[in-house]
Amino acid sequence: MEPRLVDVVVIGAGQAGLSAAYHLRRRGYSPAVIPAPTRTPPDGPSFVVLDADEKPGGAWQHRWESLRMATVNGIHELPGFPVPPADPNAPARDVLPDYFAEYERRYDLRVERPVEVRAVRREDDDPHGRLLVQTDRGDWSARYVINATGTWRRPFWPRYPGGETFRGRQLHVHDYVSASEFAGRRVVIVGAGISAVQLLDEISHVANTFWVTRHEVRWDATEFDTAARIAAIAGVEERVRRGEPPGSVISVTGQHRTAWSEAAQARGVLVRHPMFSRIEPDGIRMPDGTLERADVILWATGFRADIVHLAPLALRTPAGGIRVANGRSLDEPRVFLIGYGPSQSTVGANRAGRDAVRAIVAEERGSGSPVVASAHA
């Protein structure tokens, strides 16, 4: 079967992908008709959004049960549509997917799901030619690809000696549901980020917790204000421009005090220990040789960019990342990576979606392609 023709393929329908789709709509692009003709160009500029999940909501639909609207870190409205008022005690994984679903309906984005993107490759050697997006539900031929796949589907599990011998339970934050499942147990929490501290505070109410990190936690005494955010983004932006892995914001700024850290400290559970040297059947062996018994090891060790499908483009540098500037691949300008590196935050993802579409429209206008204003503006 011949690939279906479209101007822009957006991969992922989380915050970044929906922002890009919204701005494409505003700039006169229409959702591709499904089923679409193959090599026959559609009338006017077109786009399609492909999403691997069965339902709207991006990563929010997979967050842990106890994450409430009052304690969510980093909600930002999608462009053009505020988050509706919600009960502060309502689970975020219930409220925000409904908001995303209404957003898709409101702007008629026609997200195709579930669609698994298997590979993105060049159709030929023409640097101004088309990209082939191969999926489990047919292929697409596009002038541009906006990759907005985020990180949720790629939890990072560090490997430590003896991990396979542990008789207790190991899980990643990706699979965490609620503290109640650990009641009365001893839980080792690994990681220095916001999630680690938040879950330490939560779990310590019902279980005995033991917190370990690879490095001493550098607590920044200042508030994580606008200046701190700008500094963090600039640091990550420089890394991805050089083709290094994005890293975390905390690796650039240090950990900032939050309601969770203050609560945990007040109860005497915010006690950091050095990283263990190995895992044993009944617990973890510390650097000084002592054995800390454990029933559970919770890895709050972050996520990696979900970009395996871009491998055929050979964009990864020897340093392990992709060279990106202003949300665009420096080595394959037909590919935009949004929600990657400095645009991982929800507000950053919104802006990245807008900026990617602006760049595409400016380029298409320069080549004489017809892109017009839309009634959806």
Number of C-alpha atoms within 10 A of each C-alpha: 6 11 17 23 24 28 23 28 26 25 27 26 31 24 31 35 28 28 27 29 31 26 23 30 24 18 20 19 24 23 19 24 14 10 7 14 15 16 13 10 14 17 8 15 22 22 25 25 24 24 24 18 18 11 16 24 24 27 20 19 19 17 20 18 16 19 20 19 19 13 16 11 15 9 15 15 18 21 18 12 13 11 15 10 7 13 11 12 12 15 21 26 21 17 20 23 20 17 18 24 15 15 22 19 11 11 16 15 21 18 24 18 17 15 19 18 21 14 18 23 17 18 14 11 8 8 12 12 14 22 24 22 24 18 16 11 12 14 20 23 26 25 18 22 25 26 28 32 27 29 18 18 14 15 19 18 13 9 10 11 11 14 16 12 12 18 14 14 11 15 13 18 20 21 13 18 14 14 19 13 12 16 14 13 16 21 26 23 25 25 22 24 20 19 16 24 25 19 22 28 23 18 22 23 16 16 18 18 22 21 21 21 19 12 12 12 18 13 12 14 10 10 12 17 8 9 9 16 14 12 14 20 21 14 20 23 22 17 21 23 21 17 22 21 21 24 19 20 21 17 15 15 18 18 21 18 16 15 12 20 21 14 15 21 13 10 12 10 18 20 11 17 16 16 18 22 15 16 22 20 15 16 24 23 18 17 12 9 10 10 16 16 16 23 19 21 22 22 22 26 21 23 19 18 22 17 19 12 17 18 13 12 15 11 18 18 13 9 11 12 20 27 24 28 19 18 29 23 19 18 14 16 14 21 24 28 27 32 28 30 31 28 23 24 20 19 18 19 29 26 19 28 31 19 20 23 23 16 15 20 20 12 12 14 13 10 9 8 13 12 18 14 12 14 9 15 12
